[in-house]
Amino acid sequence: MSPELPLGRIHQIALHVTDLDRSIAWYRDVLGLPFLFQAPNVAFFDCDGTRLMVSPLGSGAFRPSSSVLYFGVADIHDAARILGGRGLAFRQEPHLVARLPDREVWLAEFADPDGNPLALMSERPVPRPDA
């Protein structure tokens, strides 16, 4: 039997961008992520305890990520209104994607200036019929 390896939470996620200064401004000013620091060719933001690192891709052709980052929000409609007021254009406005026994899952999809797919996600409790 192999020893257990207890993995912790994801500490950092990296996204490639084409223009670091434009991305810093967008993630800071449009999304409103807290800017942590910048080092040569890389910048870091705080996503509720998980660091987001953005950096230009080295040599080679740029392609947006195929992974989607989902940002949790309490009220997806309010968050979409605020971000829309900052100039963010949604690919898909807030919409219900799943109705579970105890909650509804809502998404709103968008992309950063380089086309990296991002989304807002909100899970709203469903009132119990006997409550």
PyRosetta script that sets phi, psi and omega in degrees:
from pyrosetta import init, pose_from_sequence

init()
pose = pose_from_sequence("MSPELPLGRIHQIALHVTDLDRSIAWYRDVLGLPFLFQAPNVAFFDCDGTRLMVSPLGSGAFRPSSSVLYFGVADIHDAARILGGRGLAFRQEPHLVARLPDREVWLAEFADPDGNPLALMSERPVPRPDA")
pose.set_psi(1, 131.8)
pose.set_omega(1, -179.2)
pose.set_phi(2, -81.9)
pose.set_psi(2, 151.4)
pose.set_omega(2, 179.9)
pose.set_phi(3, -66.9)
pose.set_psi(3, 150.2)
pose.set_omega(3, 178.2)
pose.set_phi(4, -72.5)
pose.set_psi(4, 144.6)
pose.set_omega(4, 174.9)
pose.set_phi(5, -122.7)
pose.set_psi(5, 98.0)
pose.set_omega(5, -177.0)
pose.set_phi(6, -78.0)
pose.set_psi(6, 103.0)
pose.set_omega(6, 177.1)
pose.set_phi(7, -76.9)
pose.set_psi(7, 143.0)
pose.set_omega(7, 178.1)
pose.set_phi(8, -95.5)
pose.set_psi(8, -165.8)
pose.set_omega(8, 178.4)
pose.set_phi(9, -64.2)
pose.set_psi(9, 161.4)
pose.set_omega(9, 174.4)
pose.set_phi(10, -70.1)
pose.set_psi(10, 122.6)
pose.set_omega(10, -175.6)
pose.set_phi(11, -86.9)
pose.set_psi(11, -36.2)
pose.set_omega(11, -175.6)
pose.set_phi(12, -150.1)
pose.set_psi(12, 143.0)
pose.set_omega(12, 175.4)
pose.set_phi(13, -124.6)
pose.set_psi(13, 138.1)
pose.set_omega(13, -179.8)
pose.set_phi(14, -111.2)
pose.set_psi(14, 138.2)
pose.set_omega(14, 173.1)
pose.set_phi(15, -126.4)
pose.set_psi(15, 138.9)
pose.set_omega(15, 176.0)
pose.set_phi(16, -90.9)
pose.set_psi(16, 142.8)
pose.set_omega(16, -179.7)
pose.set_phi(17, -135.3)
pose.set_psi(17, 167.9)
pose.set_omega(17, 178.2)
pose.set_phi(18, -98.0)
pose.set_psi(18, -29.0)
pose.set_omega(18, -176.2)
pose.set_phi(19, -132.3)
pose.set_psi(19, 104.5)
pose.set_omega(19, -174.5)
pose.set_phi(20, -62.2)
pose.set_psi(20, -45.7)
pose.set_omega(20, -178.8)
pose.set_phi(21, -62.2)
pose.set_psi(21, -42.5)
pose.set_omega(21, 178.2)
pose.set_phi(22, -63.0)
pose.set_psi(22, -41.2)
pose.set_omega(22, -179.2)
pose.set_phi(23, -68.2)
pose.set_psi(23, -39.3)
pose.set_omega(23, 176.4)
pose.set_phi(24, -58.3)
pose.set_psi(24, -48.7)
pose.set_omega(24, -179.8)
pose.set_phi(25, -61.4)
pose.set_psi(25, -42.7)
pose.set_omega(25, -176.3)
pose.set_phi(26, -68.2)
pose.set_psi(26, -49.5)
pose.set_omega(26, -178.8)
pose.set_phi(27, -66.3)
pose.set_psi(27, -34.4)
pose.set_omega(27, 179.4)
pose.set_phi(28, -78.2)
pose.set_psi(28, -50.7)
pose.set_omega(28, -169.3)
pose.set_phi(29, -91.2)
pose.set_psi(29, -33.6)
pose.set_omega(29, 179.5)
pose.set_phi(30, -88.1)
pose.set_psi(30, -55.6)
pose.set_omega(30, 179.0)
pose.set_phi(31, -74.3)
pose.set_psi(31, -28.2)
pose.set_omega(31, 179.7)
pose.set_phi(32, 80.3)
pose.set_psi(32, 22.7)
pose.set_omega(32, 177.7)
pose.set_phi(33, -72.9)
pose.set_psi(33, 138.3)
pose.set_omega(33, 176.5)
pose.set_phi(34, -63.3)
pose.set_psi(34, 123.0)
pose.set_omega(34, 178.2)
pose.set_phi(35, -78.3)
pose.set_psi(35, 125.3)
pose.set_omega(35, -179.2)
pose.set_phi(36, -91.2)
pose.set_psi(36, -61.0)
pose.set_omega(36, 179.7)
pose.set_phi(37, -168.5)
pose.set_psi(37, 166.7)
pose.set_omega(37, 177.8)
pose.set_phi(38, -126.8)
pose.set_psi(38, 138.4)
pose.set_omega(38, 173.0)
pose.set_phi(39, -123.7)
pose.set_psi(39, 174.0)
pose.set_omega(39, -179.9)
pose.set_phi(40, -54.4)
pose.set_psi(40, 122.3)
pose.set_omega(40, 176.4)
pose.set_phi(41, 62.0)
pose.set_psi(41, 26.3)
pose.set_omega(41, 178.5)
pose.set_phi(42, -159.4)
pose.set_psi(42, 146.1)
pose.set_omega(42, 176.8)
pose.set_phi(43, -137.6)
pose.set_psi(43, 151.1)
pose.set_omega(43, -175.0)
pose.set_phi(44, -127.1)
pose.set_psi(44, 139.8)
pose.set_omega(44, 178.3)
pose.set_phi(45, -128.4)
pose.set_psi(45, 155.4)
pose.set_omega(45, 177.7)
pose.set_phi(46, -99.2)
pose.set_psi(46, 127.2)
pose.set_omega(46, 175.9)
pose.set_phi(47, -116.5)
pose.set_psi(47, 73.1)
pose.set_omega(47, 178.9)
pose.set_phi(48, 53.2)
pose.set_psi(48, 44.8)
pose.set_omega(48, 176.4)
pose.set_phi(49, 101.9)
pose.set_psi(49, -13.5)
pose.set_omega(49, 173.8)
pose.set_phi(50, -105.6)
pose.set_psi(50, 130.0)
pose.set_omega(50, 179.7)
pose.set_phi(51, -82.0)
pose.set_psi(51, 138.2)
pose.set_omega(51, 170.9)
pose.set_phi(52, -107.3)
pose.set_psi(52, 120.9)
pose.set_omega(52, 178.2)
pose.set_phi(53, -105.2)
pose.set_psi(53, 127.1)
pose.set_omega(53, 173.8)
pose.set_phi(54, -116.0)
pose.set_psi(54, 135.4)
pose.set_omega(54, -179.1)
pose.set_phi(55, -154.3)
pose.set_psi(55, 149.6)
pose.set_omega(55, 175.9)
pose.set_phi(56, -66.2)
pose.set_psi(56, 144.1)
pose.set_omega(56, 176.1)
pose.set_phi(57, -69.9)
pose.set_psi(57, 141.2)
pose.set_omega(57, 178.4)
pose.set_phi(58, -63.6)
pose.set_psi(58, -140.0)
pose.set_omega(58, -179.8)
pose.set_phi(59, -72.0)
pose.set_psi(59, 154.9)
pose.set_omega(59, 178.9)
pose.set_phi(60, 111.3)
pose.set_psi(60, 168.1)
pose.set_omega(60, -178.4)
pose.set_phi(61, -75.3)
pose.set_psi(61, 138.6)
pose.set_omega(61, 178.9)
pose.set_phi(62, -79.7)
pose.set_psi(62, 135.3)
pose.set_omega(62, 170.4)
pose.set_phi(63, -134.8)
pose.set_psi(63, 134.8)
pose.set_omega(63, 177.4)
pose.set_phi(64, -60.0)
pose.set_psi(64, 157.3)
pose.set_omega(64, 178.0)
pose.set_phi(65, -62.0)
pose.set_psi(65, 151.7)
pose.set_omega(65, 173.8)
pose.set_phi(66, -98.9)
pose.set_psi(66, -6.3)
pose.set_omega(66, 175.7)
pose.set_phi(67, -87.4)
pose.set_psi(67, 148.9)
pose.set_omega(67, 178.8)
pose.set_phi(68, -108.9)
pose.set_psi(68, 132.5)
pose.set_omega(68, 172.6)
pose.set_phi(69, -96.3)
pose.set_psi(69, 126.9)
pose.set_omega(69, -179.1)
pose.set_phi(70, -107.5)
pose.set_psi(70, 118.3)
pose.set_omega(70, 179.2)
pose.set_phi(71, -95.5)
pose.set_psi(71, 120.6)
pose.set_omega(71, 179.2)
pose.set_phi(72, -74.3)
pose.set_psi(72, 134.8)
pose.set_omega(72, 176.0)
pose.set_phi(73, -135.6)
pose.set_psi(73, 150.8)
pose.set_omega(73, -179.9)
pose.set_phi(74, -73.1)
pose.set_psi(74, -45.2)
pose.set_omega(74, -177.6)
pose.set_phi(75, -124.8)
pose.set_psi(75, 102.1)
pose.set_omega(75, -173.6)
pose.set_phi(76, -66.4)
pose.set_psi(76, -34.5)
pose.set_omega(76, -179.8)
pose.set_phi(77, -68.6)
pose.set_psi(77, -41.2)
pose.set_omega(77, 178.0)
pose.set_phi(78, -66.6)
pose.set_psi(78, -43.4)
pose.set_omega(78, 179.2)
pose.set_phi(79, -62.5)
pose.set_psi(79, -41.6)
pose.set_omega(79, 179.3)
pose.set_phi(80, -65.2)
pose.set_psi(80, -37.9)
pose.set_omega(80, 178.2)
pose.set_phi(81, -64.5)
pose.set_psi(81, -44.8)
pose.set_omega(81, -179.7)
pose.set_phi(82, -63.5)
pose.set_psi(82, -48.6)
pose.set_omega(82, -179.1)
pose.set_phi(83, -66.5)
pose.set_psi(83, -37.0)
pose.set_omega(83, 175.2)
pose.set_phi(84, -61.3)
pose.set_psi(84, -36.4)
pose.set_omega(84, 176.7)
pose.set_phi(85, -67.0)
pose.set_psi(85, -20.7)
pose.set_omega(85, 176.9)
pose.set_phi(86, -92.6)
pose.set_psi(86, 4.5)
pose.set_omega(86, 176.5)
pose.set_phi(87, 99.3)
pose.set_psi(87, 3.3)
pose.set_omega(87, 179.6)
pose.set_phi(88, -74.4)
pose.set_psi(88, 130.5)
pose.set_omega(88, 177.2)
pose.set_phi(89, -103.1)
pose.set_psi(89, 123.7)
pose.set_omega(89, -179.1)
pose.set_phi(90, -84.8)
pose.set_psi(90, 138.6)
pose.set_omega(90, 170.6)
pose.set_phi(91, -74.3)
pose.set_psi(91, -38.0)
pose.set_omega(91, 174.2)
pose.set_phi(92, -138.5)
pose.set_psi(92, 123.6)
pose.set_omega(92, 176.9)
pose.set_phi(93, -64.7)
pose.set_psi(93, 169.2)
pose.set_omega(93, 178.9)
pose.set_phi(94, -53.3)
pose.set_psi(94, 131.1)
pose.set_omega(94, 179.7)
pose.set_phi(95, -149.4)
pose.set_psi(95, 150.0)
pose.set_omega(95, 179.7)
pose.set_phi(96, -74.9)
pose.set_psi(96, 128.2)
pose.set_omega(96, 179.0)
pose.set_phi(97, -112.3)
pose.set_psi(97, -21.3)
pose.set_omega(97, 179.0)
pose.set_phi(98, -157.4)
pose.set_psi(98, 136.1)
pose.set_omega(98, 172.9)
pose.set_phi(99, -113.1)
pose.set_psi(99, 110.8)
pose.set_omega(99, -178.9)
pose.set_phi(100, -103.1)
pose.set_psi(100, 168.1)
pose.set_omega(100, -178.1)
pose.set_phi(101, -56.4)
pose.set_psi(101, -34.3)
pose.set_omega(101, -175.1)
pose.set_phi(102, -112.6)
pose.set_psi(102, -5.9)
pose.set_omega(102, -177.0)
pose.set_phi(103, -160.8)
pose.set_psi(103, 162.3)
pose.set_omega(103, 171.7)
pose.set_phi(104, -110.3)
pose.set_psi(104, 141.1)
pose.set_omega(104, 178.0)
pose.set_phi(105, -109.6)
pose.set_psi(105, 124.0)
pose.set_omega(105, -179.0)
pose.set_phi(106, -117.8)
pose.set_psi(106, 144.4)
pose.set_omega(106, 176.6)
pose.set_phi(107, -131.0)
pose.set_psi(107, 153.5)
pose.set_omega(107, 169.4)
pose.set_phi(108, -140.7)
pose.set_psi(108, 122.4)
pose.set_omega(108, -171.0)
pose.set_phi(109, -106.9)
pose.set_psi(109, 143.6)
pose.set_omega(109, -179.9)
pose.set_phi(110, -155.9)
pose.set_psi(110, -176.4)
pose.set_omega(110, 179.2)
pose.set_phi(111, -142.0)
pose.set_psi(111, 157.2)
pose.set_omega(111, 174.1)
pose.set_phi(112, -79.5)
pose.set_psi(112, 177.4)
pose.set_omega(112, -177.2)
pose.set_phi(113, -59.7)
pose.set_psi(113, -18.9)
pose.set_omega(113, 178.6)
pose.set_phi(114, -97.1)
pose.set_psi(114, 2.2)
pose.set_omega(114, 179.2)
pose.set_phi(115, 89.6)
pose.set_psi(115, 6.3)
pose.set_omega(115, 175.5)
pose.set_phi(116, -65.1)
pose.set_psi(116, 126.6)
pose.set_omega(116, -176.4)
pose.set_phi(117, -74.7)
pose.set_psi(117, 133.9)
pose.set_omega(117, -179.6)
pose.set_phi(118, -136.4)
pose.set_psi(118, 163.5)
pose.set_omega(118, 178.6)
pose.set_phi(119, -156.3)
pose.set_psi(119, 154.5)
pose.set_omega(119, 167.0)
pose.set_phi(120, -94.5)
pose.set_psi(120, 145.4)
pose.set_omega(120, 177.1)
pose.set_phi(121, -135.8)
pose.set_psi(121, 134.8)
pose.set_omega(121, 177.9)
pose.set_phi(122, -135.6)
pose.set_psi(122, 134.2)
pose.set_omega(122, 175.5)
pose.set_phi(123, -114.9)
pose.set_psi(123, 113.0)
pose.set_omega(123, -177.2)
pose.set_phi(124, -104.5)
pose.set_psi(124, 129.7)
pose.set_omega(124, 178.2)
pose.set_phi(125, -62.8)
pose.set_psi(125, 143.8)
pose.set_omega(125, 174.6)
pose.set_phi(126, -97.9)
pose.set_psi(126, 126.6)
pose.set_omega(126, 179.5)
pose.set_phi(127, -61.1)
pose.set_psi(127, 137.8)
pose.set_omega(127, 177.5)
pose.set_phi(128, -73.6)
pose.set_psi(128, 138.6)
pose.set_omega(128, -177.9)
pose.set_phi(129, -63.0)
pose.set_psi(129, -26.3)
pose.set_omega(129, -179.6)
pose.set_phi(130, -90.6)
pose.set_psi(130, 3.1)
pose.set_omega(130, -177.5)
pose.set_phi(131, -86.5)
pose.dump_pdb("model.pdb")
